[in-house]
Amino acid sequence: MTRAADFIPDVQRLLAERGEPAYRLDQAYKALTNSLVRDWEEVTSLPKGLRAALAAEVPASTLTLERHYRASDGTRKYLFHTHDGHAIETVMIPEKKRRTVCISTQIGCPMACTFCATGLLGIKRNLKAREIAEQVFVAARDIAPERVSNVVVMGMGEPFLNYTETLRALKVLNDPEGFGLAARSIAASTSGLVDRIRRFADEPEQFHLAISLHTPFEEQRREIMPVAARHSIPELMSAARYYVDKTRRKLFFEYTLLAGVNDQPEHAAALSKLLDHPLYHLNLLRFNWTDTGYAATSKKRAREFLAEARERGLPATLRPSRGQDIDAACGQLAAKDLRGRPVVQLT
Ligand code: SF4
């Protein structure tokens, strides 16, 4: 299968049924991924009859934009509904010259991290590659003539539980014939599925990776992140070492500071011992409030924690909280939208 056939198999089927020439598939693929059309009527290079057939059978947009929010700091948030009526969310974060789009890969998330609003919901289903990539296309149209500079897969869901469709989407975003974003401008984030970390390291594209760590202590990690019960911290660090040895790329460890939980000096000390490779980088985030029972570490304590890590030689950054007036933290907006609907756990 070609990349286009993988990405839009339903379009390929319809073209084959109609006996259309092979190049029509490439035209349709480029229209969606490069020209970012949301309606087949915009694709005037396709014959009128074909445009009508496509519109009737396989609409150019798989997501409906339900709501669109802009925060006072320029952050934009998009709440989409899928064709089967589920809510997903996407955030665009402007930062100096960067325009980063944070996308979702699942409807809900089964990983159940205890500080995460999405994690409390369980999961409805995986998103298809088109639904994943389309979030970027909509944001890109919205901010034009500015351009999307980065994509991070850190929205709703554990992307490595939806590995095939997520990678398919990232490859289209990277494809020079498609969206054309450099692989090094694309990063996926995992809660720590070790076999998939190794598989990601083996991918030919130079995508970046972030691992959610959130505490250097085994027992506490099992409490905060139930996924840790599957993979111990030594197993996780072994996969991390495989990634940097194989790729020679920087590896980011995400760490959400939770007041009185994982923001103590002993955490900073243990982190600096654990993250013992020059390519490891600690990304500190302040918790955006969700009704999960946790509180945010104060700005003062977060800066102290950063200093404690750096003094011990650990490269670290404190990321600014963005879009708080529109609930831009992972899972918050759709979590509100999803509440009150029955939640299905995937087995
Ligand atoms: S933090 Fe990420 S992996 Fe954990 S429950 Fe939330 S969405 Fe899922």
Residues whose N, C-alpha, C, O or C-beta is under 5 A from the ligand:
A	BS01	SF4	C109 M111 A112 C113 C116 T118 G119 G155 M156 G157 E158 S191
